Amino acid sequence: MIPDQAIALCRWSTQIDPLADSLQRKWLRRAGALTAGLRKLGRLELGVIRQTTALPTLDEQLIMRLTSRQPVHIREICLSIDGQSCVVARSVVSLPSRRGLWQAIGQLGRRPLADILYDDRHVRRSAFETGRIHSPHPLARLALSSEPTSSGNRNRTFWARRSVFWRGGAPLLVSECFLPAFWAIATTESSTNG
């Protein structure tokens, strides 16, 4: 499938899908750094899956207000809680911004983006868009490759959210996808804390 068709693989919306339960709604709309919330659930580890230059999907281009399909810098990571893959994330930034206003991304290594986003008064965040994604959307493919139990079931859907961080007019798109193991851990934590 060509990247342009990925736009049809998720209906992003500022309104949460009515099929989402209360726990899903809570996490899909959670403000602040997602990693801060995940750390409350257990030992958090971040693994960098890949960093590359590629064309954005059409839905990425549109939300970032990019005027043409030029290559972008893509960083894909997996966040694990107590050794279980729970969230995958994909950040996208234009190459000029990666070398300019967002150059700190190149020094992150295994640190989360939150380390450069939330203490910078020049950064503002858009409203969240949420949706249910499925393969072959790049975020769904990332989720499937990070979830050992999904092999053989390529038709899974995942809850995801995304927002754009703006710094000096330069957009940085962050999309986060919650894996089934996350919901199991969050449900246990929620029932434990009443």
C-alpha positions in Angstrom: 0.0 0.0 0.0 1.3 3.5 -0.8 1.7 6.0 2.0 -1.1 8.2 0.8 -3.6 5.5 1.4 -2.6 5.3 5.1 -4.9 8.3 5.7 -7.9 6.1 5.2 -6.6 3.6 7.8 -7.5 5.9 10.8 -10.2 8.4 11.2 -8.5 10.8 13.5 -10.9 13.0 15.4 -10.8 15.6 18.2 -13.8 13.7 19.6 -13.1 10.3 21.3 -14.8 7.3 19.7 -18.0 6.4 21.7 -16.6 2.8 21.8 -13.9 3.9 24.2 -14.5 3.0 27.8 -13.8 5.3 30.7 -10.2 4.1 31.2 -9.4 4.4 27.5 -10.9 7.9 27.5 -8.8 8.9 30.5 -5.5 7.8 28.8 -6.4 9.0 25.4 -6.9 12.5 26.8 -4.3 12.5 29.5 -2.5 15.9 29.5 1.2 16.4 30.1 4.0 13.9 29.4 2.7 10.4 28.8 5.9 9.0 30.2 5.2 10.6 33.6 1.9 8.7 33.8 3.5 5.5 32.7 6.2 5.7 35.4 3.4 5.6 38.0 2.4 2.1 36.7 5.8 0.5 37.0 9.4 0.5 35.9 9.5 2.3 32.5 12.0 1.6 29.8 12.4 3.3 26.4 13.7 1.4 23.4 14.5 3.2 20.1 13.2 1.0 17.3 14.5 3.2 14.5 15.4 6.7 13.4 15.2 7.3 9.6 14.5 9.7 6.8 11.4 8.9 4.8 8.3 10.5 3.3 5.5 11.3 5.7 2.1 9.7 5.2 -0.6 12.0 3.8 -2.3 12.3 7.2 1.0 13.3 8.8 1.6 15.9 6.1 -1.9 17.4 6.6 -1.8 17.7 10.3 1.7 19.2 10.2 0.7 21.6 7.6 3.5 20.6 5.3 3.2 22.1 1.9 4.8 19.2 0.0 5.7 15.6 0.4 9.4 16.1 1.3 11.4 13.6 3.3 11.1 14.0 7.1 12.9 12.7 10.1 11.1 9.8 11.8 11.8 8.4 15.3 10.0 5.3 16.5 10.2 4.0 20.0 8.6 1.4 22.3 7.8 2.1 25.9 7.8 -0.9 28.3 6.5 -1.2 31.8 8.1 -3.9 33.9 9.4 -5.5 30.8 6.1 -5.6 28.8 5.8 -3.5 25.6 2.9 -1.1 26.3 3.1 1.9 24.1 4.7 2.6 20.7 5.3 6.1 19.5 6.3 7.8 16.2 7.6 11.3 16.0 7.9 13.2 12.7 9.7 16.4 12.0 10.8 18.2 8.8 14.4 17.9 8.0 15.1 21.6 8.2 13.4 21.8 11.6 15.4 18.7 12.7 18.6 20.6 11.9 17.2 23.9 13.4 14.5 24.5 16.0 14.1 20.8 16.9 17.8 19.8 16.7 17.7 18.6 20.3 15.9 15.5 19.0 19.2 14.2 17.7 20.7 14.1 21.2 17.8 12.2 22.9 19.2 8.7 22.6 17.1 6.5 24.9 15.5 9.5 26.6 11.8 10.4 26.0 10.8 13.5 24.0 9.2 14.8 27.2 12.8 15.8 28.2 12.8 18.5 25.6 9.1 19.4 25.4 7.6 20.3 28.7 10.2 22.7 30.2 10.4 24.9 27.1 8.0 27.9 27.3 8.3 28.3 23.5 6.6 25.0 22.8 2.8 24.8 22.5 0.8 21.7 22.0 -2.3 21.2 19.7 -5.4 19.5 20.8 -5.3 15.7 20.8 -6.7 13.7 17.9 -7.6 10.1 18.7 -8.6 7.1 16.7 -8.5 3.4 16.2 -5.7 2.4 13.8 -5.0 -0.8 12.0 -2.5 -2.2 9.5 -1.0 -1.1 7.2 -0.9 2.4 8.9 2.7 2.9 10.0 1.8 3.2 13.7 -0.3 0.0 13.6 2.6 -1.8 11.9 4.9 -0.5 14.6 2.4 -1.8 17.2 2.2 -5.2 15.6 6.0 -5.6 15.4 6.3 -4.6 19.1 3.7 -6.9 20.5 4.8 -10.6 20.6 1.2 -11.9 20.9 0.1 -10.3 17.7 2.0 -12.4 15.3 -0.4 -14.0 12.9 -3.2 -11.5 13.6 -2.5 -8.6 11.3 -6.1 -7.3 11.5 -5.9 -5.9 15.0 -6.9 -2.4 15.9 -5.3 -0.2 18.5 -6.3 2.9 20.3 -4.0 5.8 19.4 -3.7 9.5 19.9 -1.6 12.2 18.3 -0.8 15.9 18.8 1.5 18.5 17.2 4.1 20.4 19.2 4.8 23.8 17.7 8.1 25.6 18.3 8.7 28.9 16.4 6.3 27.7 13.7 8.0 24.4 13.3 5.8 21.3 13.9 6.7 18.1 15.6 4.1 15.4 15.3 3.9 12.8 18.1 1.6 9.8 17.7 1.2 7.3 20.5 -0.4 3.8 20.2 -1.5 1.8 23.2 -0.9 -1.9 23.1 -3.2 -4.5 24.8 -0.6 -5.1 27.6 -0.9 -1.4 28.6 -4.7 -1.7 29.1 -4.2 -4.8 31.3 -1.6 -3.0 33.5 -3.7 0.2 33.6 -6.8 -1.8 34.5 -5.0 -3.6 37.4 -3.6 -0.3 38.7 -7.0 1.4 38.5 -8.8 -1.4 40.4 -6.0 -1.5 43.0 -6.3 2.2 43.6 -10.1 2.1 43.6 
